[in-house]
């Protein structure tokens, strides 16, 4: 999350798109048409400059992908970052639905506990420890903070980066390639490919925070989203750093059971902390590299919907829990302690009658025999405070067009491999060997629904 915020503040200083110039983007001038490379649907433009480690200005390039439905996706080569997604609502009105906190993370998304890596030959590598003694999202300078080389090939944008042996502590020279393609079906297809000279962990992913009502509509409209996650299990995490503890538990009859669509304003009151910040293991049927629907996000009011397909085994969902609680919150604040193991066992009332669901009378906790000894006797406390009706004395996060991004402003949906798999041997390995190729794909499919109201 810290990486995303830092990137946003830098990217916004470059050349943010605004509503005033959006029509010029859609109906490009003859001069702009001359900048098109090999296709009528990818425009290449300058996007200002950013300073490197030596204080020198480096030119940033923006690639604008369009299709016949006038969908516009903007990507810059700094961090291979998707900076905007302009998609139509049910009436055909275009809106940017992507918050300014999207980035390609480092070689490994999520945690590597203690930043400690031992390869198959017994060699020890100490990675950059950038979060409380642990390695997080690729280190201090992950793939979201480097310049990628880009070129247009037919209808595809190809971005490449070569990570040197030892960069952020990782063994091996890693050659990464990300390909973006916008189809006529409003699908943003993202392919990740990589090769390494030495065995190294790899878990590339893209952090994109969506609000289908518009990136500037905040918590009030996010609550009108419904979400479905095709997952039967989730990763148990340890507070406060939210590291996986190596356990995978079933979502059945818990507040993390999102196998049927859940309206967020109905789901949040029974989720500890009022929001999702969890990694799920996707349902794949048999143990194979299946490619199927992972998440469906719908904003009925606008008619926009987003389906995400992937062959990755996990999905991370974060409803902007780490954004500052700036301004008036729609929910009461809750303080909850279950020692330091997070246990989301608050239950939905009934699958078939979610509209009548209310906050559970109590959260129940059942200790897990697989937990380490000191966590067997878990204490539980919950305290409800009065509703927040004041603006806190904190520094706001300013996004696109000076929009203030506060808690619950959007939802991050990040397909990925198993988190902290280097530490937990029961998770499927993320070690890439020189003899193999890293290959993953994600499809973001935008669409509209017809409202029944």
Order of alpha helices (4+ residues) and beta strands (2+ residues): alpha-alpha-alpha-beta-beta-beta-beta-beta-beta-beta-beta-beta-beta-beta-beta-beta-beta-beta-beta-beta-alpha-beta-beta-beta-beta-alpha-beta-beta-beta-beta-beta-beta-beta-beta-beta-beta-beta
